[in-house]
Amino acid sequence: MVAPAVSPRESPPQEPEPAAGWAPTWALGRAVLLTGLLLIAGVLLGRVDLVVLAAPFAIGTAYALRRRPTALPQVWISADEGHLVEGGELTGTVTVGNPDLLDYDVAVVRSRVSPWLRVERATIAGATAASGTGSATAPSVAERPFVTAVPRAAAVDLELTGTALRWGRHPIGPAGARAAAAHGLLVSRAVIAEPSRLRVYPKTEPFDAVEAMPRAAGLVGAHHSRRPGEGGELAGVRVFAPGDRLRRIDWRVSLRARQLHVAATLSDRDAEVVVLLDVLAEAGRSGGVAGAASVLDTTVRAAAAIAEHYLHRGDRVSMLEYGPAARRLRPATGRRQYLTVLEWLLEVRAESSPHEPYDQVFGPQLLSADALVVVLTPLLDERSAQMLARLARSGRFVVAVDTLPADLTPPKDRGWAEVAYRLWRLDRDTMIGQLREHGVPVVPWAGAGSLDQVLRDVARLATAPRVNNR
C-alpha cells in the first residue's frame, strides 16, 4: 500500500508546545540530575543495579511530562457593587481560573487589600482563615497566600468578607496567582490582575434643621414664602376674583359681608442650598468610622448629611470645592441627585495650593443670589476667611461650619510646639470674631440641630425690611 501524499500546506498534527510562561521547577531539575548520575555511574562501574535504580525516576518524569500545560492561569477580581456605607460589611472575590485541558496540581493565590478594608474572613475551596482584631493599618488576612487545586476548565473563588472602615474608593488587588502542573515539575509565571475599586460611601451623621430659609426662590417646595399662591400657610381673606377656586371660599365671611370672599394662602417654594467644601488644608488623623475624625472626614460626612436632609425636603442642592481642582456639581433635586452627591464626595481630596482659587470657583453666574451657602471649613487658611468675607459682602446668605476637630492637640515632644499652638488658637479665635462682625455666623459641626439657631437668624435678617441710610 502506498500512503497518501501530504499536501505541503497541511502539516501532520503535533504535540502542543508548552506556553512561554511555564518553566521547570527544582523538582524537575533534581529528577533529571539524579537519573543522569545513576545512569552514568551504572555504565562506568558496570553495575546494573544503578541502572535499575534510575529507571523509576526516568519513567516517572517521562510519565508526568507526557502532557504539558499550554495556557497560563487566569485571575479576576470582583467587588460587591451594592450601596456600601463605611462601617458596613464588604464582599469581594478573587477568582483563579484554569483554561487548560490539564488539571493544575496546585495554585497559589495572593491579593493586596486597602488598609481601610479590614478583611476578617477569607475562604477558598473549603479552607478558611480569620484575622484577629487589629488596627485599621494592620496587614489584612487577604494578603496571605492561599493554596488550592484547580481542575481543568474550572475556576476557584477566594471570597473575602470584612468591614469597610472609611469612605472613599478603596482597591481590592492587585492579585496574583501561580500554578504548578505535571506533578509539580512545571510552574507558571505569576499572572497579575488589575485592582478593582470598591466604593464606600460616607456614613451620614444624624442631621436635622428647621424649615427656616433665607429666601425660597423656586416654584414648588416645602418652605413658606412671602408670595401668594397655592400653599398651606394662611395669608388672609380677600374678595373673590375670577380664577379663584371654589374650595377656597370662606362662607362665614361671605355670609357676614354679603359678598364672596376667599382664603388667601402663601405659596410653598423650594430653596437652593450650595454646600461649599474647603479642601485647602487637612488636620487630624483619621481613625475610620469608629475612631477619630480628621477635617476631611468631618467635611465629607457633614456634606452628605446636609445634602440628604435638604434633598429629602425637595430643595435643590449643589456642591462646590474651594481648592485647586475647583470641582462643581450642578444643582438638582431628588434621590438621583443624592446618589450623585455621594459619588462626587468620593473624589474629595485635601490639596494645598499657592494660588488663590476664588476666581476659578466663584463668579456672578455660578452662585445664585437667593441660595443658602453652607461652607464647611476648618479655617486653617487665611484665604478661606477672606473668601467667606467676600461672599458676605456680595449679599450671599452664608453660614460657616467649623470642621476642625475639637480634640486636636499639638505634639508634646517639641519645645515650643505647645506655646505656638496656643498663639495659633488665639489668632484663629480672632479670625472667627472678625467673620462674625462681617455677618458670617460660624458654628461647630455637632450633628443634629447644628444649624437651627443660625438658620433662624439668617432667615430673620433676610425678611427684615431694609433701611436706606442717607
C-alpha positions in Angstrom: 0.0 0.0 0.0 1.1 3.5 -0.7 0.4 6.2 1.9 -1.4 9.1 0.5 0.6 12.2 -0.1 0.5 15.0 2.3 0.0 18.5 0.9 2.8 20.9 1.7 0.2 23.3 3.1 -1.0 20.6 5.5 1.2 19.6 8.4 0.5 16.5 10.4 -0.8 17.0 14.0 1.9 17.6 16.5 2.1 17.6 20.3 1.3 21.2 21.5 4.3 23.1 22.8 4.2 24.4 26.3 3.4 28.1 26.7 6.3 30.5 27.1 5.1 31.3 30.6 5.8 27.8 32.0 9.2 26.9 33.4 10.7 23.8 35.0 10.8 23.6 38.8 13.7 22.5 41.0 11.9 19.1 41.3 12.3 18.5 37.6 16.0 19.5 37.7 16.7 17.2 40.6 14.9 14.3 38.9 16.9 14.8 35.6 20.2 15.2 37.5 19.7 12.2 39.7 18.6 10.0 36.7 21.7 11.1 34.7 24.1 10.5 37.6 22.8 7.0 38.2 22.9 6.0 34.6 26.5 7.4 34.1 27.6 5.6 37.3 26.0 2.4 36.2 27.7 2.4 32.8 31.1 3.4 34.1 31.1 1.0 37.0 29.3 -1.8 35.1 26.6 -2.0 37.8 23.1 -3.0 36.6 21.5 -2.2 40.0 22.3 1.5 39.5 20.5 1.5 36.1 17.5 -0.3 37.7 17.5 2.3 40.4 17.4 5.1 37.9 14.6 3.6 35.9 11.7 4.7 38.3 12.9 8.3 38.2 13.2 8.3 34.4 9.8 6.6 33.9 8.1 8.9 36.5 9.5 12.1 35.0 8.5 11.0 31.4 5.0 10.0 32.6 4.5 13.3 34.3 5.6 15.2 31.2 3.6 13.2 28.7 1.1 16.1 28.6 2.3 19.6 29.3 0.1 22.7 30.0 -0.3 25.2 27.2 -2.3 28.0 28.9 -1.5 30.2 31.9 -3.9 30.6 34.8 -6.4 33.5 34.7 -7.2 35.8 37.6 -10.2 38.1 38.1 -11.2 40.4 40.9 -14.8 41.4 41.6 -16.3 43.5 44.3 -19.8 44.0 45.6 -21.4 46.8 43.7 -24.1 47.5 46.3 -24.6 50.6 48.3 -21.8 50.1 50.8 -21.5 52.6 53.7 -18.5 52.9 55.9 -18.9 50.5 58.8 -20.8 48.1 56.6 -19.9 44.5 55.6 -17.8 44.2 52.4 -17.7 41.3 50.0 -15.0 40.7 47.4 -13.9 37.8 45.3 -10.6 36.8 43.7 -11.1 34.1 41.1 -8.4 31.9 39.6 -9.3 30.0 36.5 -7.8 27.1 34.6 -8.4 27.4 30.8 -6.2 24.5 30.1 -7.1 20.9 29.3 -5.0 19.7 32.2 -5.6 20.0 35.9 -3.4 22.3 37.9 -1.9 20.4 40.8 -1.7 23.5 42.9 -2.3 27.2 42.5 -1.1 29.9 44.9 -3.3 33.0 45.1 -2.4 36.2 46.9 -4.1 39.6 46.9 -3.4 43.1 48.3 -6.2 45.0 50.0 -6.5 48.6 51.0 -5.7 49.2 54.7 -9.2 50.8 55.1 -10.8 47.5 54.1 -10.4 45.1 57.1 -10.8 41.6 55.8 -11.8 39.4 58.7 -12.5 36.2 56.8 -11.2 34.6 53.6 -12.4 31.3 52.3 -11.2 29.3 49.3 -12.0 25.7 48.4 -13.3 25.0 51.9 -10.2 26.4 53.7 -10.9 29.4 55.9 -8.6 31.9 57.5 -9.6 34.6 60.0 -7.8 37.6 61.2 -7.6 38.9 64.8 -8.9 42.2 66.0 -6.2 44.7 64.9 -5.9 48.3 63.9 -7.0 49.8 60.6 -3.5 49.6 59.3 -2.8 46.0 60.3 -2.0 43.6 57.5 -5.1 42.0 56.0 -5.7 38.3 56.1 -6.3 38.5 52.4 -2.6 39.3 51.8 -1.6 35.8 53.0 -1.0 33.2 50.3 -3.8 30.7 49.7 -3.2 27.3 48.1 -5.8 25.2 46.2 -6.1 22.8 43.3 -7.9 24.0 40.2 -9.5 21.4 37.9 -9.3 21.8 34.1 -11.8 24.2 32.5 -12.9 25.4 36.0 -12.4 28.2 38.4 -12.0 28.6 42.2 -13.1 31.6 44.2 -11.3 33.3 47.1 -14.1 35.0 48.9 -13.2 38.0 51.1 -15.6 39.3 53.8 -14.9 42.1 56.3 -15.7 45.7 57.2 -15.2 48.9 55.4 -13.6 51.3 57.8 -13.6 54.6 55.9 -15.3 56.3 52.9 -13.6 56.5 49.6 -12.6 54.4 46.6 -10.5 51.6 48.0 -8.7 49.0 45.9 -9.0 45.2 46.2 -5.9 44.0 44.5 -3.7 43.7 42.6 -4.0 39.9 42.9 -1.5 37.4 41.6 -1.6 33.6 41.0 0.9 30.9 40.1 0.1 27.4 39.2 2.1 24.1 39.1 1.3 21.2 36.8 2.8 18.0 35.6 3.0 16.7 39.2 4.9 19.8 40.3 7.5 19.6 37.5 6.4 22.8 35.7 5.4 26.1 37.2 3.8 29.1 35.5 4.9 32.7 35.8 2.9 35.0 38.0 -0.3 36.3 36.5 -1.3 39.7 37.9 -4.9 41.1 37.8 -5.6 44.8 38.0 -7.2 46.0 41.2 -10.9 46.6 41.5 -12.1 49.8 43.2 -14.7 49.3 45.9 -16.9 52.4 46.5 -17.5 53.1 50.2 -19.9 55.9 50.8 -19.6 58.2 53.9 -21.8 57.4 56.8 -24.5 60.1 57.1 -24.4 61.6 60.6 -27.9 62.3 62.1 -28.8 65.8 61.0 -32.0 67.8 61.1 -32.6 71.5 60.7 -35.5 73.9 61.0 -37.6 74.9 58.0 -36.3 78.4 58.1 -34.8 79.5 54.8 -33.5 83.0 54.0 -35.2 83.1 50.6 -37.2 80.4 48.8 -37.0 81.2 45.1 -38.3 78.0 43.3 -41.8 77.3 42.1 -42.8 74.4 44.4 -41.4 73.1 47.6 -41.8 72.8 51.4 -40.6 76.2 52.5 -43.1 79.0 53.2 -42.5 82.1 51.1 -43.9 85.6 51.1 -45.5 85.3 47.7 -49.2 84.4 47.3 -50.1 81.1 45.8 -51.3 77.6 46.4 -49.8 76.7 49.8 -50.7 75.7 53.3 -49.9 79.0 55.1 -52.9 81.3 55.5 -52.2 84.9 54.3 -55.6 86.4 54.9 -59.1 86.8 53.4 -59.9 88.8 50.3 -62.7 89.4 47.9 -63.5 86.6 45.4 -61.9 87.3 42.0 -62.1 85.5 38.6 -59.9 82.4 38.6 -60.2 81.7 42.3 -61.1 78.1 43.2 -64.5 77.4 44.8 -63.0 75.3 47.6 -61.2 78.5 48.8 -64.4 80.3 49.6 -64.8 81.3 53.2 -68.5 81.0 53.7 -68.6 82.6 57.2 -67.0 85.8 56.0 -69.1 85.7 52.8 -72.4 85.4 54.6 -71.4 88.2 57.0 -70.2 90.6 54.3 -72.9 89.5 51.8 -70.1 89.1 49.2 -68.0 86.2 48.3 -64.6 86.1 50.0 -61.8 83.5 49.6 -58.9 82.5 51.9 -55.6 83.6 50.5 -52.5 81.5 51.1 -48.8 81.8 50.7 -47.0 79.6 48.2 -44.7 76.8 49.3 -41.4 77.0 47.4 -38.1 75.2 47.3 -34.8 76.7 48.0 -31.3 76.3 46.6 -28.6 75.1 49.0 -24.9 75.4 48.0 -22.6 73.2 50.1 -19.1 74.5 49.8 -16.2 72.3 50.9 -12.9 73.9 51.9 -10.2 71.4 50.9 -7.1 73.7 51.1 -5.9 72.0 54.3 -6.2 68.8 56.3 -5.6 68.3 60.0 -6.0 65.4 62.5 -5.6 61.7 61.9 -8.4 59.6 60.5 -9.3 56.5 62.6 -12.1 55.2 60.4 -15.7 55.1 61.2 -15.2 54.0 64.8 -12.1 56.2 65.5 -11.1 59.8 65.5 -12.2 62.0 62.6 -9.9 64.3 60.6 -11.0 67.5 59.0 -11.7 65.8 55.7 -13.8 63.1 57.4 -15.9 65.7 59.2 -16.3 67.7 56.0 -17.4 64.8 53.8 -19.8 63.3 56.4 -21.3 66.7 57.2 -21.8 67.4 53.5 -23.5 64.1 52.9 -25.8 64.7 55.9 -26.8 68.3 54.9 -27.4 67.2 51.2 -29.5 64.3 52.3 -31.7 66.5 54.6 -32.4 69.2 52.1 -32.8 66.9 49.1 -35.3 64.9 51.2 -37.3 68.1 51.6 -37.4 68.7 47.9 -34.8 71.5 47.7 -32.1 72.0 45.1 -28.6 71.1 46.3 -25.3 71.9 44.5 -21.7 71.2 45.6 -18.6 73.2 45.3 -14.9 72.7 46.1 -12.8 75.6 47.4 -9.4 74.3 46.2 -7.1 73.9 43.2 -9.4 71.4 41.4 -12.4 73.8 41.7 -14.9 70.9 41.1 -18.6 71.7 40.9 -21.8 69.7 40.9 -24.8 71.4 39.3 -27.9 72.0 41.4 -30.7 69.4 41.2 -33.3 67.6 43.3 -34.4 64.1 44.2 -32.8 60.8 45.1 -30.8 60.7 41.9 -29.1 63.9 42.9 -28.3 62.4 46.4 -26.6 59.4 44.8 -24.7 61.8 42.5 -23.6 63.8 45.6 -22.3 60.6 47.3 -20.3 59.7 44.1 -19.0 63.3 43.9 -17.9 63.2 47.6 -15.8 60.1 47.0 -13.4 62.2 44.9 -12.8 64.8 47.6 -9.1 65.3 48.4 -7.3 67.8 50.5 -4.8 69.7 48.4 -3.0 72.9 49.2 -2.3 75.5 46.5 -0.2 78.7 46.5 -2.7 80.4 44.2 -6.0 82.0 45.1 -8.8 79.6 44.0 -11.5 82.3 44.3 -11.6 83.3 40.7 -11.7 79.7 39.5 -14.7 78.7 41.7 -16.9 81.8 42.1 -18.4 84.1 39.6 -21.6 86.2 39.3 -23.2 83.4 37.2 -22.3 80.5 39.5 -23.8 81.4 42.8 -27.5 82.4 42.9 -28.3 85.4 45.0 -31.1 83.5 46.7 -29.1 80.5 47.6 -28.1 79.5 51.1 -24.3 78.9 51.1 -23.1 76.4 53.7 -19.3 76.5 53.9 -17.6 73.5 55.6 -14.2 74.9 56.5 -11.6 74.2 59.2 -10.4 77.9 58.9 -6.8 76.8 58.7 -6.0 79.1 55.8 -6.4 82.8 55.8 -7.7 82.7 52.2 -10.8 80.7 53.5 -11.7 83.6 55.8 -11.2 86.1 53.0 -13.5 84.1 50.8 -16.2 84.0 53.5 -16.0 87.7 53.9 -16.2 88.4 50.2 -19.3 86.2 50.0 -21.0 88.0 52.8 -20.2 91.4 51.2 -21.6 90.3 47.9 -25.0 89.8 49.6 -25.0 86.0 49.8 -26.6 84.2 52.7 -23.5 82.4 54.2 -23.2 80.0 57.1 -19.7 78.7 58.1 -19.5 75.3 59.7 -16.3 74.7 61.6 -14.9 71.3 60.8 -11.7 71.4 62.9 -11.6 68.5 65.4 -12.2 69.6 69.0 -9.6 67.2 70.3 -6.8 68.4 68.1 -3.6 68.6 70.2 -0.1 69.7 69.4 2.9 67.4 69.5 4.3 67.1 73.1 7.9 66.2 72.2 8.8 69.6 70.7 10.0 72.6 72.7 7.8 75.5 71.6 5.0 73.5 70.0 2.5 74.0 72.8 3.2 77.7 73.0 2.9 78.1 69.2 -0.4 76.1 69.3 -1.9 78.5 71.9 -0.9 81.5 69.9 -2.4 80.0 66.7 -5.6 79.2 68.6 -5.8 82.9 69.8 -5.2 84.1 66.2 -7.9 81.7 64.9 -10.4 82.9 67.5 -9.7 86.5 66.5 -10.4 85.5 62.8 -13.7 83.9 63.8 -14.7 87.0 65.7 -13.9 89.2 62.7 -16.0 86.9 60.4 -19.0 87.3 62.8 -18.5 91.1 62.6 -18.8 90.8 58.8 -22.1 88.9 59.3 -20.8 85.4 58.8 -22.1 83.1 61.6 -19.5 80.4 62.5 -20.8 77.3 64.3 -19.0 74.0 65.0 -20.4 70.8 63.4 -22.3 68.8 66.0 -24.7 66.7 64.0 -28.5 67.2 64.5 -29.5 70.7 65.2 -26.1 72.2 64.4 -27.6 74.9 62.2 -31.0 75.5 63.7 -30.4 78.8 65.5 -28.1 80.1 62.7 -30.7 79.4 60.0 -33.4 81.2 62.1 -31.1 84.2 62.4 -30.3 84.3 58.7 -34.0 83.9 57.7 -35.0 86.7 60.1 -32.3 89.0 58.6 -33.4 88.1 55.1 -37.0 89.0 55.8 -36.3 92.2 57.7 -37.0 95.5 55.9 -34.0 97.2 54.6 -33.2 100.7 55.8 -31.5 103.1 53.5 -29.1 105.3 55.3 -28.9 108.7 53.6 
